[in-house]
Amino acid sequence: MGDELVVVGLSHHTAPLALREQLTVHPERLAEQLGQLVGNGLVADGVIVSTCNRVEIYGTASDTQEAAERVRVFLEKRVEGSEFAGTIGRAVYARRGEAAVRHTFRVAASLDSLVVGEPQILGQVKEAYDAATTAGTVGTLLGRAFTRAFAVAKRVRSETEIAAGTVSVSSVASSLARKIFGDLRGRRVILHGAGEMGEAAAKALAGDDAALTVINRSPEKAERVAAECGGRAASYVELLSELHRADVVITSTSAQSYVLTTELMRGVAKARRGRPLFLIDIAVPRDVDPRVGDLENVFLYDVDDLQQVAQENLAQRKRAAEAAERIVETEVAEFEAWRRSLELTPTIVAMRQRYQAIVKAEIERTLPRLGDLTPKQKKALDKMAGAMVNKLLHAPMTELKGANGTSEGPILVAAAQRLFGATGGGEDQSRPSLEPERFIAPEKTKA
Amino acid sequence: MLVLTHFATTALLYGVACGLFFYVLARGHEGVGKRAFPVLIAGVLSHGVYVTFDAIGDETPPMADIHQTLTVLSLGIVLAFLVATWRKPGMAILGAFVTPVVLVFFLASGLGRSVGHVPAGVRSALLPIHIVVNILGIAAFALAFAASIAYVVQERLLKQKRLGGIFQRLPPLHVLDTFGLRATSVGVPLLTFSIISGVLIAVRSQPGLARLGATQFFAIVAWLLFAGVLLLRVAAGWRGRRAAIGTILGFACAMAVLIGYVARAGGGA
C-alpha cells in the first residue's frame, strides 16, 4: 500500500476563535514547526495552513490513521497549560485518503470558508505551500495535491459564479458605489445621521480611499464618528452644499418624515448638471422620498434593497457552490486515479525486470553454444527476446491497468506480486528506464 | 472562389466571436471569454487576407467601391476595438456590442458586391483621404455606440435594482461614460473633416448641384448629433443616459448614411 494524504486540524466550523488563536502558527515559525512535524516522523512530508479561520496540517503517510493520531497529539501539546488543555479532541478533525484530497481542494476553492467564495484563502494556501516548499517538506504526492488544488480553485472561480456579488449590507453598498463610479479614490461620501449600519457602510467606502464627511445634528457625535471612520465632520447647515458636491450619500437619521424630499433633490440634481449621485437610505422610517429614485442620474437604494441584494448574492453563491462541488468531485476522482497508478507502477516495473532478467540469463547461457553469430543474427535474437517478454507480459499488464482504481485492483496487484515474484523494492522503481532492454551486449567497436 | 472562401471564413469567425461575447455577457464564463479574443483576432487575419485577395482580384485599390469600403470599415471597427480595449480586461465585454455591428457591416459588404463603383467624375486625390478619415471616424463612433448601449443597459439595471449576472459583468457607469466621451471626442473631428472633404469632392464633381441627397442629409444629421452630444457634454456638462442616447441616435444616423450609399450603389448597378 502506498502513501496517502492526511489532513488534521481545526477551523471555524469546529473551534472557537480563542482556540484557533492558541494554535495559530506565525509565518516566521512555519519552517521550525514543519521541521518538527517531518523531522520527528509525524508525517512523511507536510504543509501547515494557518489563517484566522483554520489551522490545518497536511501531510502524507503510509498509515494515515496513525499519522492523524500523532498530529493530534502534536496539536494537543501546543495547548498544554491553556484553558483548552485536554479538550482539543472535540475540535480537531482528521481527513484521510480521498477525503483529505477532497478537503484540500474544497479549502483552496473557498468552499470551506466562513464566507463561501472569499478570495483570500487561495493566496493563504499558496503562501503555506511556498513556505513548505522552501523548508523542503513537500514530496511528490503532497506537491501534486496542492498544485491540483490551485488548478481546481482557478477552475471553480472561472467556471462558476462563486465569487460574484457581496453578501453584507455595507459591502453591497460599497460594491454598488464601485459599479457606478469605478474607482472610489477621492470620491466624496456623506454620512448623514448615525447608526451602526451607516457607519459600517461609510467605513467600507472610506476604506476604498473615498473622502468621507460626517454630518449630524449633534456636532459632538459628528466629530466622534468622523474620527472613528477616518473622515471629517461638517455642520448640519452645510448639508445642501455638501449634497451638491457629493458622489455618495449614506443617510440614517431618526427623522420621522422624509428629510431628502423630491423637491429638494430635484434642485440638487439640477445643480449637479448630470453628475451621478448614489443615495443609500439606511434609515427606518426612510429619510429619502422613494420618488427621488426616478430622477435622472440619481440612484436610490434603501435598506431593504441592500438586504435583498445581499441575500440574492448569498443564494447565488450557494447555487454556484453546488456546481463547484461537482468540479471538485471530478478533480478528486482524477487525482485518485493518478495516485493509484503510482501504487501500480512498482509492481509493473518489478514484473518486467524479473522477466527480462530470466530471459537475459537464459540467452547468456545459450549464446556460447550457438557458435559465431553475425551482428545481424544477434540483433534478430535480441529483438525476439524483447518481443517475447512484451507478449508474455501483455495480458497480465492489461488486466492490472484495467483493474486500477476498482475494488479488484489491490487483489490483482497482490496476486501479480505473488505469482510473478514481483514484490518491488531493490532498484529505484519509481522511475522505470525508458531505454529498451538489451539482452545481448553490443560488440565493442575497434578503437 | 478563394475570395469567397475567405469571406465565408471571416464571417464565420466574426459570428463565432459575437456568439462567445454574448454567451459571456449572458451567462458569464471566463474560460469562454478568453476564447472570444483569439477567435476575433483570427477573424481579423482572415479579413486582412480577404481584403488583399479581393483587391488583387479586382485589380483595384481597396475601397474602390462600396462593398470594399464597407469591408474595410468593419475591419477598422474591429481593430479600433482591439486597440481601445488592449490591456483593459474589464472593457472586453464591449465585444458583445461591437461584434454585431462589425458582422452587419461585413455581411452588408457582401451584399453590395460588384455594385457601386465610384463614378469616374467623383474620383479625386482627396477621395481616399475622405474615405479613410470617414472610416476612422465611424470606427470611433462604433466604439462610442457600444459603450453607450452598455451604459443604457447598465443604468436601467441599476435603476430597476436587477443586479444579477449582466450587471456584474458590465463595466461601471463612469468607466462607460468616460469611454464614450473619449471615443466621441476622437470621432467628431474626424467626421467633421470627412463632411468637409465630402462636400468639396461633390462640388468639384458636380458643380452647380443645389440639392442635398438623402445620404448627404443623413451624414449631416449624424455629424450634427455627434457634434451636439460632444458640445453638450463639454459645455453643458451632459453625461450619463442623455449623452448615451444621443450617441446611439448619432450612430443610427451614420448607419443610415451607409445603408443609403449601398442602396444608391445597388440602384445604379
Interface residues (C-beta under 8 A of the other chain):
Chain A: R157 S158 E159 E161 A164 G165 L176 R178 K179 I180 F181 G182 R273 G274 R275 P276 G293 E296 N297 F299 Y301 D305 Q308 V309 E312 Q316
Chain B: G28 H29 E30 G31 Q154 L158 K159 K161 L163 G164 G165 F167 Q168 P171 P172 L173 H174 V175 A236 G237 W238 R239 G240 R241 R242
